[in-house]
């Protein structure tokens, strides 16, 4: 595991967030509402922030002044992406790489998701279809996970 950024974020309560690339229509609104609520707490959201909904959550968290942990399915960035540069400069982001491969792949993203879930004390999923790759992750960590909009 390689780290870059504010390593002290790992000392705070981590909440992993996952959303499928093919989420139902209500997922974006539920996830954005959740992001605004979690921003009012001291919890830190960890995610790959790759799917459109995960990116919307990231944008919400950063706009609300929150710190985040960005987990990568590839090696650490050589150059910080422009949309994360301000947060990085202000010590509000930690990048974690679980692999030294320079290119993302399906297996690397799966490793990233499982390792991110393992780091977290709670796992939150945007609604997803039962055929989603997230289904196995959700069921494996059912003791500490929830799907937004479910009771």
ChimeraX commands (.cxc) that place a marker at each C-alpha (Angstrom):
marker #1 position 0.00,0.00,0.00 radius 0.5
marker #1 position 1.47,3.35,-1.07 radius 0.5
marker #1 position 0.29,6.66,0.36 radius 0.5
marker #1 position 0.50,10.29,-0.75 radius 0.5
marker #1 position -1.10,13.23,1.02 radius 0.5
marker #1 position -2.51,13.64,4.51 radius 0.5
marker #1 position -1.83,10.29,6.19 radius 0.5
marker #1 position -3.55,11.48,9.39 radius 0.5
marker #1 position -6.90,10.97,7.64 radius 0.5
marker #1 position -6.45,7.23,8.26 radius 0.5
marker #1 position -6.71,7.94,12.01 radius 0.5
marker #1 position -10.29,9.17,11.58 radius 0.5
marker #1 position -13.42,7.11,11.01 radius 0.5
marker #1 position -13.51,5.99,7.38 radius 0.5
marker #1 position -16.73,5.41,5.47 radius 0.5
marker #1 position -16.33,3.68,2.12 radius 0.5
marker #1 position -18.67,4.79,-0.65 radius 0.5
marker #1 position -19.45,2.81,-3.79 radius 0.5
marker #1 position -21.75,3.42,-6.75 radius 0.5
marker #1 position -22.20,1.40,-9.90 radius 0.5
marker #1 position -21.57,2.95,-13.30 radius 0.5
marker #1 position -25.10,1.82,-14.18 radius 0.5
marker #1 position -27.16,2.96,-11.22 radius 0.5
marker #1 position -30.94,3.42,-11.08 radius 0.5
marker #1 position -32.35,6.92,-11.61 radius 0.5
marker #1 position -32.89,7.73,-7.93 radius 0.5
marker #1 position -29.29,6.87,-6.97 radius 0.5
marker #1 position -27.77,10.26,-7.80 radius 0.5
marker #1 position -30.23,12.23,-5.67 radius 0.5
marker #1 position -29.84,9.80,-2.74 radius 0.5
marker #1 position -26.05,9.88,-2.97 radius 0.5
marker #1 position -25.83,13.66,-3.20 radius 0.5
marker #1 position -28.15,14.06,-0.20 radius 0.5
marker #1 position -26.04,11.54,1.73 radius 0.5
marker #1 position -22.84,13.42,0.81 radius 0.5
marker #1 position -24.24,16.67,2.20 radius 0.5
marker #1 position -25.21,14.85,5.43 radius 0.5
marker #1 position -21.87,13.05,5.87 radius 0.5
marker #1 position -20.11,16.39,5.27 radius 0.5
marker #1 position -21.60,17.63,8.55 radius 0.5
marker #1 position -19.77,14.89,10.47 radius 0.5
marker #1 position -16.12,14.21,11.27 radius 0.5
marker #1 position -16.15,11.05,9.14 radius 0.5
marker #1 position -13.88,10.69,6.11 radius 0.5
marker #1 position -15.23,9.21,2.87 radius 0.5
marker #1 position -12.97,6.76,1.05 radius 0.5
marker #1 position -13.70,5.75,-2.54 radius 0.5
marker #1 position -12.18,5.31,-5.95 radius 0.5
marker #1 position -14.47,8.17,-7.08 radius 0.5
marker #1 position -14.65,6.73,-10.60 radius 0.5
marker #1 position -18.33,6.22,-11.44 radius 0.5
marker #1 position -20.42,9.30,-12.29 radius 0.5
marker #1 position -22.23,9.12,-8.94 radius 0.5
marker #1 position -18.98,8.67,-7.01 radius 0.5
marker #1 position -17.61,11.76,-8.82 radius 0.5
marker #1 position -20.76,13.73,-7.89 radius 0.5
marker #1 position -20.24,12.70,-4.25 radius 0.5
marker #1 position -16.59,13.77,-4.46 radius 0.5
marker #1 position -17.58,17.15,-5.91 radius 0.5
marker #1 position -20.13,17.64,-3.13 radius 0.5
marker #1 position -17.68,16.68,-0.39 radius 0.5
marker #1 position -14.93,18.93,-1.73 radius 0.5
marker #1 position -17.36,21.85,-2.18 radius 0.5
marker #1 position -18.45,21.37,1.44 radius 0.5
marker #1 position -14.80,21.57,2.58 radius 0.5
marker #1 position -14.43,17.90,3.50 radius 0.5
marker #1 position -11.33,15.77,3.38 radius 0.5
marker #1 position -11.38,12.53,1.38 radius 0.5
marker #1 position -9.37,9.38,0.83 radius 0.5
marker #1 position -9.01,8.53,-2.85 radius 0.5
marker #1 position -8.24,4.86,-3.37 radius 0.5
marker #1 position -6.60,3.95,-6.63 radius 0.5
marker #1 position -6.67,0.80,-8.70 radius 0.5
marker #1 position -3.30,1.80,-10.13 radius 0.5
marker #1 position -0.04,3.35,-8.95 radius 0.5
marker #1 position 0.01,6.76,-7.25 radius 0.5
marker #1 position -0.41,9.79,-9.47 radius 0.5
marker #1 position 2.79,11.36,-10.75 radius 0.5
marker #1 position 0.84,14.58,-11.24 radius 0.5
marker #1 position -2.18,15.36,-9.07 radius 0.5
marker #1 position -5.35,15.75,-11.21 radius 0.5
marker #1 position -6.40,19.40,-11.47 radius 0.5
marker #1 position -9.78,18.81,-9.80 radius 0.5
marker #1 position -7.99,17.46,-6.69 radius 0.5
marker #1 position -5.02,19.83,-6.60 radius 0.5
marker #1 position -6.58,22.41,-4.26 radius 0.5
marker #1 position -7.68,19.74,-1.77 radius 0.5
marker #1 position -4.22,18.16,-1.94 radius 0.5
marker #1 position -2.51,21.54,-1.42 radius 0.5
marker #1 position -4.75,22.16,1.61 radius 0.5
marker #1 position -4.02,18.77,3.18 radius 0.5
marker #1 position -7.59,17.51,2.62 radius 0.5
marker #1 position -6.82,14.43,0.53 radius 0.5
marker #1 position -4.97,11.17,0.88 radius 0.5
marker #1 position -4.26,8.94,-2.09 radius 0.5
marker #1 position -3.87,5.23,-1.46 radius 0.5
marker #1 position -2.57,2.89,-4.12 radius 0.5
marker #1 position -2.97,-0.83,-3.60 radius 0.5
marker #1 position -1.04,-1.76,-6.75 radius 0.5
marker #1 position 2.07,-0.50,-8.53 radius 0.5
marker #1 position 0.57,-0.97,-12.00 radius 0.5
marker #1 position 0.42,2.24,-13.98 radius 0.5
marker #1 position -2.81,1.39,-15.79 radius 0.5
marker #1 position -6.15,0.65,-14.21 radius 0.5
marker #1 position -7.78,-2.68,-15.00 radius 0.5
marker #1 position -10.84,-4.63,-13.92 radius 0.5
marker #1 position -8.83,-6.78,-11.49 radius 0.5
marker #1 position -7.09,-3.71,-10.06 radius 0.5
marker #1 position -10.42,-1.96,-9.54 radius 0.5
marker #1 position -11.81,-5.04,-7.80 radius 0.5
marker #1 position -8.76,-5.17,-5.52 radius 0.5
marker #1 position -9.18,-1.45,-4.82 radius 0.5
marker #1 position -12.86,-1.85,-3.92 radius 0.5
marker #1 position -12.27,-4.80,-1.58 radius 0.5
marker #1 position -9.29,-3.13,0.10 radius 0.5
marker #1 position -11.24,0.12,0.51 radius 0.5
marker #1 position -14.14,-1.76,2.09 radius 0.5
marker #1 position -11.75,-3.54,4.43 radius 0.5
marker #1 position -10.26,-0.21,5.63 radius 0.5
marker #1 position -13.65,1.31,6.44 radius 0.5
marker #1 position -15.73,1.04,9.58 radius 0.5
marker #1 position -18.89,1.50,7.49 radius 0.5
marker #1 position -19.68,0.94,3.82 radius 0.5
marker #1 position -22.35,2.89,1.96 radius 0.5
marker #1 position -23.64,1.92,-1.48 radius 0.5
marker #1 position -25.73,3.95,-3.86 radius 0.5
marker #1 position -28.63,1.78,-5.08 radius 0.5
marker #1 position -27.44,-0.81,-7.59 radius 0.5
marker #1 position -28.84,-3.63,-9.67 radius 0.5
marker #1 position -28.38,-7.16,-8.27 radius 0.5
marker #1 position -26.27,-8.03,-11.31 radius 0.5
marker #1 position -23.74,-5.33,-10.41 radius 0.5
marker #1 position -20.19,-6.27,-9.39 radius 0.5
marker #1 position -20.97,-4.37,-6.17 radius 0.5
marker #1 position -23.48,-7.05,-5.15 radius 0.5
marker #1 position -20.78,-9.49,-3.99 radius 0.5
marker #1 position -18.97,-6.74,-2.11 radius 0.5
marker #1 position -22.17,-5.67,-0.37 radius 0.5
marker #1 position -23.08,-9.19,0.67 radius 0.5
marker #1 position -19.56,-9.99,1.88 radius 0.5
marker #1 position -19.48,-6.92,4.12 radius 0.5
marker #1 position -23.18,-6.95,4.99 radius 0.5
marker #1 position -22.40,-6.59,8.71 radius 0.5
marker #1 position -21.09,-3.05,8.14 radius 0.5
marker #1 position -22.80,-1.92,4.93 radius 0.5
marker #1 position -26.00,-0.24,3.85 radius 0.5
marker #1 position -27.61,0.70,0.57 radius 0.5
marker #1 position -29.01,4.23,0.40 radius 0.5
marker #1 position -32.78,4.24,0.25 radius 0.5
marker #1 position -33.17,0.77,1.85 radius 0.5
marker #1 position -34.46,0.28,5.35 radius 0.5
marker link #1:1,2 radius 0.2
marker link #1:2,3 radius 0.2
marker link #1:3,4 radius 0.2
marker link #1:4,5 radius 0.2
marker link #1:5,6 radius 0.2
marker link #1:6,7 radius 0.2
marker link #1:7,8 radius 0.2
marker link #1:8,9 radius 0.2
marker link #1:9,10 radius 0.2
marker link #1:10,11 radius 0.2
marker link #1:11,12 radius 0.2
marker link #1:12,13 radius 0.2
marker link #1:13,14 radius 0.2
marker link #1:14,15 radius 0.2
marker link #1:15,16 radius 0.2
marker link #1:16,17 radius 0.2
marker link #1:17,18 radius 0.2
marker link #1:18,19 radius 0.2
marker link #1:19,20 radius 0.2
marker link #1:20,21 radius 0.2
marker link #1:21,22 radius 0.2
marker link #1:22,23 radius 0.2
marker link #1:23,24 radius 0.2
marker link #1:24,25 radius 0.2
marker link #1:25,26 radius 0.2
marker link #1:26,27 radius 0.2
marker link #1:27,28 radius 0.2
marker link #1:28,29 radius 0.2
marker link #1:29,30 radius 0.2
marker link #1:30,31 radius 0.2
marker link #1:31,32 radius 0.2
marker link #1:32,33 radius 0.2
marker link #1:33,34 radius 0.2
marker link #1:34,35 radius 0.2
marker link #1:35,36 radius 0.2
marker link #1:36,37 radius 0.2
marker link #1:37,38 radius 0.2
marker link #1:38,39 radius 0.2
marker link #1:39,40 radius 0.2
marker link #1:40,41 radius 0.2
marker link #1:41,42 radius 0.2
marker link #1:42,43 radius 0.2
marker link #1:43,44 radius 0.2
marker link #1:44,45 radius 0.2
marker link #1:45,46 radius 0.2
marker link #1:46,47 radius 0.2
marker link #1:47,48 radius 0.2
marker link #1:48,49 radius 0.2
marker link #1:49,50 radius 0.2
marker link #1:50,51 radius 0.2
marker link #1:51,52 radius 0.2
marker link #1:52,53 radius 0.2
marker link #1:53,54 radius 0.2
marker link #1:54,55 radius 0.2
marker link #1:55,56 radius 0.2
marker link #1:56,57 radius 0.2
marker link #1:57,58 radius 0.2
marker link #1:58,59 radius 0.2
marker link #1:59,60 radius 0.2
marker link #1:60,61 radius 0.2
marker link #1:61,62 radius 0.2
marker link #1:62,63 radius 0.2
marker link #1:63,64 radius 0.2
marker link #1:64,65 radius 0.2
marker link #1:65,66 radius 0.2
marker link #1:66,67 radius 0.2
marker link #1:67,68 radius 0.2
marker link #1:68,69 radius 0.2
marker link #1:69,70 radius 0.2
marker link #1:70,71 radius 0.2
marker link #1:71,72 radius 0.2
marker link #1:72,73 radius 0.2
marker link #1:73,74 radius 0.2
marker link #1:74,75 radius 0.2
marker link #1:75,76 radius 0.2
marker link #1:76,77 radius 0.2
marker link #1:77,78 radius 0.2
marker link #1:78,79 radius 0.2
marker link #1:79,80 radius 0.2
marker link #1:80,81 radius 0.2
marker link #1:81,82 radius 0.2
marker link #1:82,83 radius 0.2
marker link #1:83,84 radius 0.2
marker link #1:84,85 radius 0.2
marker link #1:85,86 radius 0.2
marker link #1:86,87 radius 0.2
marker link #1:87,88 radius 0.2
marker link #1:88,89 radius 0.2
marker link #1:89,90 radius 0.2
marker link #1:90,91 radius 0.2
marker link #1:91,92 radius 0.2
marker link #1:92,93 radius 0.2
marker link #1:93,94 radius 0.2
marker link #1:94,95 radius 0.2
marker link #1:95,96 radius 0.2
marker link #1:96,97 radius 0.2
marker link #1:97,98 radius 0.2
marker link #1:98,99 radius 0.2
marker link #1:99,100 radius 0.2
marker link #1:100,101 radius 0.2
marker link #1:101,102 radius 0.2
marker link #1:102,103 radius 0.2
marker link #1:103,104 radius 0.2
marker link #1:104,105 radius 0.2
marker link #1:105,106 radius 0.2
marker link #1:106,107 radius 0.2
marker link #1:107,108 radius 0.2
marker link #1:108,109 radius 0.2
marker link #1:109,110 radius 0.2
marker link #1:110,111 radius 0.2
marker link #1:111,112 radius 0.2
marker link #1:112,113 radius 0.2
marker link #1:113,114 radius 0.2
marker link #1:114,115 radius 0.2
marker link #1:115,116 radius 0.2
marker link #1:116,117 radius 0.2
marker link #1:117,118 radius 0.2
marker link #1:118,119 radius 0.2
marker link #1:119,120 radius 0.2
marker link #1:120,121 radius 0.2
marker link #1:121,122 radius 0.2
marker link #1:122,123 radius 0.2
marker link #1:123,124 radius 0.2
marker link #1:124,125 radius 0.2
marker link #1:125,126 radius 0.2
marker link #1:126,127 radius 0.2
marker link #1:127,128 radius 0.2
marker link #1:128,129 radius 0.2
marker link #1:129,130 radius 0.2
marker link #1:130,131 radius 0.2
marker link #1:131,132 radius 0.2
marker link #1:132,133 radius 0.2
marker link #1:133,134 radius 0.2
marker link #1:134,135 radius 0.2
marker link #1:135,136 radius 0.2
marker link #1:136,137 radius 0.2
marker link #1:137,138 radius 0.2
marker link #1:138,139 radius 0.2
marker link #1:139,140 radius 0.2
marker link #1:140,141 radius 0.2
marker link #1:141,142 radius 0.2
marker link #1:142,143 radius 0.2
marker link #1:143,144 radius 0.2
marker link #1:144,145 radius 0.2
marker link #1:145,146 radius 0.2
marker link #1:146,147 radius 0.2
marker link #1:147,148 radius 0.2
marker link #1:148,149 radius 0.2
marker link #1:149,150 radius 0.2
marker link #1:150,151 radius 0.2
view
